[in-house]
Amino acid sequence: MAKSVKKSGAAKKVAAKPVEPAERKPAQKKSVAKKPVASANGKSGSITHDQVALLAHRFWIERGRGHGRHEEDWFRAERELHAKAS
């Protein structure tokens, strides 16, 4: 049978006080301004980053959710949205 050894002078551990839901701070939501996305020719269009992201995401899903071609989806989405805007 193993002997238990008590260390002398060891600091006592204090249990952390559980945080009550009323004491928690509400999460702050970041306000992100929707900025127009610049096209390949450097001109700013009337499309937003969110619009490009949503369309690129749709392209990713249509391709079977494969990895490694996210830039292709992004640029395709930008091209299509700029073509529609002009």
Number of C-alpha atoms within 10 A of each C-alpha: 3 4 5 6 6 7 7 6 6 7 7 6 6 6 6 6 6 7 8 7 8 7 8 8 7 8 6 6 6 6 6 6 8 11 13 15 19 16 16 11 6 8 10 14 16 14 19 17 14 13 16 22 15 13 18 21 17 14 18 18 11 10 12 8 13 10 8 7 11 15 10 13 19 18 15 16 21 25 15 12 19 19 9 9 10 7
